[in-house]
C-alpha cells in the first residue's frame, strides 16, 4: 500500500534527480557539449544548450 510518506519520498527523489540532471545540462552547455535525449522513441544528439531550452519549456 502506498502511504503519504512513500509518496513524499518519491516526490523528493524525483525533484533531486531533476535538479542533478539540470545541473549537468548547464555544465555541458557551458562547455559546448552534446547530450543524448529521447525524441519520439529514438535517441537524438543535441547541444546541451538546446536541451536546456527544452526543459525550461516543459
N, CA, C and O atoms as a Tinker XYZ file with bonds, in Angstrom:
   232  protein
     1  N      0.843000   -1.177000    0.000000    73     2
     2  CA     0.000000    0.000000    0.000000    64     1     3
     3  C      0.891000    1.243000    0.000000    63     2     4     5
     4  O      1.905000    1.293000    0.696000    81     3
     5  N      0.500000    2.235000   -0.784000    73     3     6
     6  CA     1.249000    3.478000   -0.879000    64     5     7
     7  C      0.756000    4.429000    0.203000    63     6     8     9
     8  O     -0.434000    4.730000    0.300000    81     7
     9  N      1.694000    4.889000    1.006000    73     7    10
    10  CA     1.332000    5.810000    2.078000    64     9    11
    11  C      1.741000    7.219000    1.706000    63    10    12    13
    12  O      2.451000    7.431000    0.723000    81    11
    13  N      1.297000    8.171000    2.485000    73    11    14
    14  CA     1.679000    9.564000    2.248000    64    13    15
    15  C      3.191000    9.727000    2.359000    63    14    16    17
    16  O      3.793000   10.498000    1.612000    81    15
    17  N      3.800000    9.005000    3.289000    73    15    18
    18  CA     5.253000    9.079000    3.467000    64    17    19
    19  C      5.980000    8.556000    2.226000    63    18    20    21
    20  O      6.967000    9.147000    1.787000    81    19
    21  N      5.496000    7.460000    1.669000    73    19    22
    22  CA     6.098000    6.890000    0.463000    64    21    23
    23  C      5.990000    7.878000   -0.699000    63    22    24    25
    24  O      6.950000    8.071000   -1.444000    81    23
    25  N      4.836000    8.494000   -0.849000    73    23    26
    26  CA     4.637000    9.472000   -1.916000    64    25    27
    27  C      5.553000   10.683000   -1.730000    63    26    28    29
    28  O      6.100000   11.211000   -2.697000    81    27
    29  N      5.710000   11.109000   -0.500000    73    27    30
    30  CA     6.572000   12.251000   -0.202000    64    29    31
    31  C      8.021000   11.936000   -0.554000    63    30    32    33
    32  O      8.714000   12.769000   -1.139000    81    31
    33  N      8.476000   10.751000   -0.203000    73    31    34
    34  CA     9.849000   10.338000   -0.500000    64    33    35
    35  C     10.051000   10.229000   -2.014000    63    34    36    37
    36  O     11.084000   10.650000   -2.535000    81    35
    37  N      9.073000    9.670000   -2.714000    73    35    38
    38  CA     9.174000    9.533000   -4.170000    64    37    39
    39  C      9.226000   10.908000   -4.831000    63    38    40    41
    40  O      9.996000   11.110000   -5.770000    81    39
    41  N      8.425000   11.843000   -4.360000    73    39    42
    42  CA     8.424000   13.193000   -4.916000    64    41    43
    43  C      9.774000   13.866000   -4.693000    63    42    44    45
    44  O     10.303000   14.507000   -5.601000    81    43
    45  N     10.333000   13.727000   -3.499000    73    43    46
    46  CA    11.633000   14.328000   -3.202000    64    45    47
    47  C     12.737000   13.710000   -4.052000    63    46    48    49
    48  O     13.646000   14.410000   -4.498000    81    47
    49  N     12.661000   12.400000   -4.278000    73    47    50
    50  CA    13.651000   11.718000   -5.115000    64    49    51
    51  C     13.562000   12.226000   -6.551000    63    50    52    53
    52  O     14.585000   12.466000   -7.192000    81    51
    53  N     12.363000   12.388000   -7.046000    73    51    54
    54  CA    12.155000   12.895000   -8.406000    64    53    55
    55  C     12.725000   14.298000   -8.544000    63    54    56    57
    56  O     13.401000   14.597000   -9.529000    81    55
    57  N     12.465000   15.149000   -7.588000    73    55    58
    58  CA    12.985000   16.522000   -7.621000    64    57    59
    59  C     14.508000   16.544000   -7.538000    63    58    60    61
    60  O     15.156000   17.358000   -8.196000    81    59
    61  N     15.073000   15.664000   -6.739000    73    59    62
    62  CA    16.529000   15.573000   -6.612000    64    61    63
    63  C     17.161000   15.159000   -7.943000    63    62    64    65
    64  O     18.162000   15.739000   -8.363000    81    63
    65  N     16.580000   14.165000   -8.600000    73    63    66
    66  CA    17.086000   13.724000   -9.899000    64    65    67
    67  C     16.946000   14.826000  -10.944000    63    66    68    69
    68  O     17.850000   15.044000  -11.751000    81    67
    69  N     15.820000   15.513000  -10.924000    73    67    70
    70  CA    15.596000   16.607000  -11.876000    64    69    71
    71  C     16.648000   17.698000  -11.704000    63    70    72    73
    72  O     17.171000   18.229000  -12.683000    81    71
    73  N     16.951000   18.025000  -10.455000    73    71    74
    74  CA    17.952000   19.059000  -10.164000    64    73    75
    75  C     19.339000   18.613000  -10.640000    63    74    76    77
    76  O     20.077000   19.405000  -11.225000    81    75
    77  N     19.694000   17.350000  -10.392000    73    75    78
    78  CA    21.001000   16.837000  -10.794000    64    77    79
    79  C     21.156000   16.859000  -12.319000    63    78    80    81
    80  O     22.213000   17.225000  -12.833000    81    79
    81  N     20.109000   16.471000  -13.031000    73    79    82
    82  CA    20.166000   16.466000  -14.495000    64    81    83
    83  C     20.289000   17.892000  -15.014000    63    82    84    85
    84  O     21.064000   18.159000  -15.933000    81    83
    85  N     19.532000   18.798000  -14.431000    73    83    86
    86  CA    19.583000   20.196000  -14.865000    64    85    87
    87  C     20.978000   20.795000  -14.654000    63    86    88    89
    88  O     21.481000   21.513000  -15.518000    81    87
    89  N     21.598000   20.504000  -13.518000    73    87    90
    90  CA    22.955000   20.993000  -13.255000    64    89    91
    91  C     23.945000   20.430000  -14.272000    63    90    92    93
    92  O     24.835000   21.144000  -14.732000    81    91
    93  N     23.793000   19.164000  -14.620000    73    91    94
    94  CA    24.695000   18.550000  -15.603000    64    93    95
    95  C     24.472000   19.157000  -16.990000    63    94    96    97
    96  O     25.431000   19.373000  -17.732000    81    95
    97  N     23.222000   19.431000  -17.339000    73    95    98
    98  CA    22.944000   20.077000  -18.617000    64    97    99
    99  C     23.582000   21.469000  -18.668000    63    98   100   101
   100  O     24.133000   21.865000  -19.695000    81    99
   101  N     23.507000   22.197000  -17.575000    73    99   102
   102  CA    24.121000   23.529000  -17.520000    64   101   103
   103  C     25.635000   23.427000  -17.708000    63   102   104   105
   104  O     26.236000   24.212000  -18.442000    81   103
   105  N     26.235000   22.459000  -17.041000    73   103   106
   106  CA    27.681000   22.265000  -17.129000    64   105   107
   107  C     28.092000   21.943000  -18.571000    63   106   108   109
   108  O     29.045000   22.517000  -19.098000    81   107
   109  N     27.368000   21.030000  -19.192000    73   107   110
   110  CA    27.675000   20.648000  -20.571000    64   109   111
   111  C     27.414000   21.798000  -21.538000    63   110   112   113
   112  O     28.146000   21.958000  -22.514000    81   111
   113  N     26.385000   22.599000  -21.281000    73   111   114
   114  CA    26.078000   23.742000  -22.142000    64   113   115
   115  C     27.218000   24.758000  -22.101000    63   114   116   117
   116  O     27.581000   25.323000  -23.132000    81   115
   117  N     27.773000   24.991000  -20.934000    73   115   118
   118  CA    28.901000   25.918000  -20.808000    64   117   119
   119  C     30.122000   25.437000  -21.592000    63   118   120   121
   120  O     30.906000   26.241000  -22.096000    81   119
   121  N     30.271000   24.122000  -21.687000    73   119   122
   122  CA    31.414000   23.544000  -22.401000    64   121   123
   123  C     31.127000   23.334000  -23.886000    63   122   124   125
   124  O     32.015000   22.928000  -24.635000    81   123
   125  N     29.889000   23.607000  -24.319000    73   123   126
   126  CA    29.518000   23.434000  -25.719000    64   125   127
   127  C     29.386000   21.979000  -26.131000    63   126   128   129
   128  O     29.593000   21.640000  -27.296000    81   127
   129  N     29.046000   21.128000  -25.193000    73   127   130
   130  CA    28.958000   19.690000  -25.473000    64   129   131
   131  C     27.543000   19.276000  -25.881000    63   130   132   133
   132  O     26.579000   20.025000  -25.725000    81   131
   133  N     27.463000   18.072000  -26.400000    73   131   134
   134  CA    26.197000   17.488000  -26.807000    64   133   135
   135  C     25.680000   16.554000  -25.724000    63   134   136   137
   136  O     26.440000   16.080000  -24.879000    81   135
   137  N     24.389000   16.298000  -25.761000    73   135   138
   138  CA    23.765000   15.297000  -24.895000    64   137   139
   139  C     22.879000   14.413000  -25.762000    63   138   140   141
   140  O     22.476000   14.807000  -26.856000    81   139
   141  N     22.582000   13.231000  -25.274000    73   139   142
   142  CA    21.697000   12.317000  -25.967000    64   141   143
   143  C     20.358000   12.345000  -25.240000    63   142   144   145
   144  O     20.289000   12.107000  -24.034000    81   143
   145  N     19.291000   12.640000  -25.993000    73   143   146
   146  CA    17.953000   12.663000  -25.410000    64   145   147
   147  C     17.049000   11.749000  -26.224000    63   146   148   149
   148  O     17.402000   11.330000  -27.327000    81   147
   149  N     15.894000   11.447000  -25.676000    73   147   150
   150  CA    14.925000   10.587000  -26.333000    64   149   151
   151  C     13.865000   11.464000  -26.992000    63   150   152   153
   152  O     13.166000   12.216000  -26.313000    81   151
   153  N     13.749000   11.366000  -28.307000    73   151   154
   154  CA    12.714000   12.087000  -29.048000    64   153   155
   155  C     11.903000   11.084000  -29.844000    63   154   156   157
   156  O     12.424000   10.411000  -30.732000    81   155
   157  N     10.630000   10.990000  -29.519000    73   155   158
   158  CA     9.725000   10.075000  -30.224000    64   157   159
   159  C     10.249000    8.641000  -30.241000    63   158   160   161
   160  O     10.130000    7.938000  -31.245000    81   159
   161  N     10.826000    8.220000  -29.126000    73   159   162
   162  CA    11.302000    6.852000  -29.009000    64   161   163
   163  C     12.658000    6.576000  -29.631000    63   162   164   165
   164  O     13.103000    5.428000  -29.656000    81   163
   165  N     13.329000    7.620000  -30.139000    73   163   166
   166  CA    14.636000    7.434000  -30.760000    64   165   167
   167  C     15.676000    8.302000  -30.061000    63   166   168   169
   168  O     15.381000    9.413000  -29.621000    81   167
   169  N     16.897000    7.780000  -29.965000    73   167   170
   170  CA    17.998000    8.544000  -29.383000    64   169   171
   171  C     18.389000    9.662000  -30.345000    63   170   172   173
   172  O     18.504000    9.447000  -31.552000    81   171
   173  N     18.589000   10.848000  -29.797000    73   171   174
   174  CA    18.889000   12.006000  -30.631000    64   173   175
   175  C     19.992000   12.828000  -29.951000    63   174   176   177
   176  O     19.915000   13.111000  -28.755000    81   175
   177  N     21.013000   13.206000  -30.720000    73   175   178
   178  CA    22.110000   14.010000  -30.187000    64   177   179
   179  C     21.812000   15.494000  -30.433000    63   178   180   181
   180  O     21.631000   15.917000  -31.575000    81   179
   181  N     21.764000   16.272000  -29.359000    73   179   182
   182  CA    21.505000   17.707000  -29.463000    64   181   183
   183  C     22.488000   18.449000  -28.572000    63   182   184   185
   184  O     23.053000   17.881000  -27.637000    81   183
   185  N     22.682000   19.720000  -28.874000    73   183   186
   186  CA    23.515000   20.541000  -27.997000    64   185   187
   187  C     22.852000   20.651000  -26.630000    63   186   188   189
   188  O     21.629000   20.738000  -26.531000    81   187
   189  N     23.657000   20.648000  -25.590000    73   187   190
   190  CA    23.127000   20.757000  -24.240000    64   189   191
   191  C     22.360000   22.064000  -24.065000    63   190   192   193
   192  O     21.387000   22.124000  -23.313000    81   191
   193  N     22.800000   23.102000  -24.759000    73   191   194
   194  CA    22.130000   24.402000  -24.700000    64   193   195
   195  C     20.681000   24.269000  -25.183000    63   194   196   197
   196  O     19.765000   24.838000  -24.589000    81   195
   197  N     20.484000   23.505000  -26.277000    73   195   198
   198  CA    19.135000   23.283000  -26.793000    64   197   199
   199  C     18.309000   22.435000  -25.827000    63   198   200   201
   200  O     17.121000   22.689000  -25.629000    81   199
   201  N     18.938000   21.434000  -25.232000    73   199   202
   202  CA    18.248000   20.578000  -24.280000    64   201   203
   203  C     17.783000   21.383000  -23.067000    63   202   204   205
   204  O     16.709000   21.118000  -22.526000    81   203
   205  N     18.567000   22.347000  -22.641000    73   203   206
   206  CA    18.155000   23.209000  -21.537000    64   205   207
   207  C     16.906000   24.004000  -21.901000    63   206   208   209
   208  O     16.006000   24.158000  -21.076000    81   207
   209  N     16.847000   24.503000  -23.120000    73   207   210
   210  CA    15.668000   25.240000  -23.563000    64   209   211
   211  C     14.439000   24.347000  -23.562000    63   210   212   213
   212  O     13.346000   24.787000  -23.206000    81   211
   213  N     14.618000   23.096000  -23.961000    73   211   214
   214  CA    13.510000   22.142000  -23.983000    64   213   215
   215  C     12.996000   21.914000  -22.568000    63   214   216   217
   216  O     11.785000   21.873000  -22.350000    81   215
   217  N     13.900000   21.765000  -21.603000    73   215   218
   218  CA    13.483000   21.502000  -20.230000    64   217   219
   219  C     12.789000   22.709000  -19.608000    63   218   220   221
   220  O     11.897000   22.546000  -18.776000    81   219
   221  N     13.181000   23.899000  -19.996000    73   219   222
   222  CA    12.512000   25.100000  -19.482000    64   221   223
   223  C     11.098000   25.208000  -20.013000    63   222   224   225
   224  O     10.197000   25.662000  -19.308000    81   223
   225  N     10.900000   24.788000  -21.264000    73   223   226
   226  CA     9.577000   24.870000  -21.878000    64   225   227
   227  C      8.622000   23.833000  -21.293000    63   226   228   229
   228  O      7.416000   24.064000  -21.216000    81   227
   229  N      9.177000   22.672000  -20.875000    73   227   230
   230  CA     8.318000   21.596000  -20.402000    64   229   231
   231  C      8.157000   21.570000  -18.974000    63   230   232
   232  O      7.453000   20.708000  -18.447000    81   231
